[in-house]
Amino acid sequence: MGTYPVPIKAKTVRDADVHPIIFQCYKSFWVFTTGVCFLIPAFGFGTSKTGSFEFSWWAVVSAAAWVPSGVCTIFSVPLLGVSMA
């Protein structure tokens, strides 16, 4: 998991006391926004692999697994700590 859970344990994040689902929605929004920011130049300059968007069901499966695991991580880190989560 790298350093992703470390900011969850920060005092300011704990003091905000945001519900894990709301925190996950915020995180998902920024991951989507950042991803789109990287795709715009790739499609604009024609440097994407196929030259167009290619849908994959694996992306849907990945997102379906990523969101619940993110919520569990956000919920568990303040309770258990970074190493246990």
N, C-alpha and C positions, 0 to 999 in steps of 0.2 A: 504494500500500500504506500510505501514511500513516506513522504512528509505530509500527505494530505490530512491525516487526522490531527496533526500538531496544532493548527489554528483552532480546531474545535475545542481544545482544552484551554485556550487563552482566557484570561480573566474577563476581558470585555465581552467575549462571546458567551461565557457562562453567566455573566451579569445580565445580558440581554434576555436570557431565558426564553429563547425562541423555540417553539414546538418543532420537533424533528422534521415533520412533513413540510412545514413552511420553509425551514432551512433547506430542505432538499429541493423544493420548488425554486428557491432563489439560486441554488447551485446549478440546477438544470437549465435555468434561463441563461445564466452566464456561460455555461458550456456550449449551449446552442448558439448564442450570440458570437462567441469567440470562433466557433467552427464556421459560421457563415462568413465572418470577416476573413478567414483563410480561404474560403471557397470563391469569394467574389473575384480576387485577382486571378485565380487559377482558371476560372471560366472566362473571364474578360480577356486574358491574354492567350487563351487556347492552350494552356499547358496541362490541362487535365488529361488523364490517361486515355480516355475514350473520346474526349471532346464534348461529352454530354453527361448529364446525370444518369447514373445507373442504379436503379432500386435494387436492394437486397433484403430478403427476409431475415438474414442474419443480423442486420442492423436493428430490426424490430425485436428480435429475440434478445439481442445484447441490451437494448434499452429496457426491456421488460425485466431483465435480471439486474441491471445496474441501479435502477431506481429503488427497489426494495432493499438491496444490499447497502445503498447509500443511507437510507433512512435508518437501518439497523446500526450502521457505523456511527451516525450522528447521535443516535440514542445511547449507544453503549460507551462511547469514549468518555463522556463526563462521569459515567458511573464506574467504569472499570479501569480507565486509563488507556493510553495509546498502545502499549505493548500487548495488553490482553485483548483489545478489540481486533 
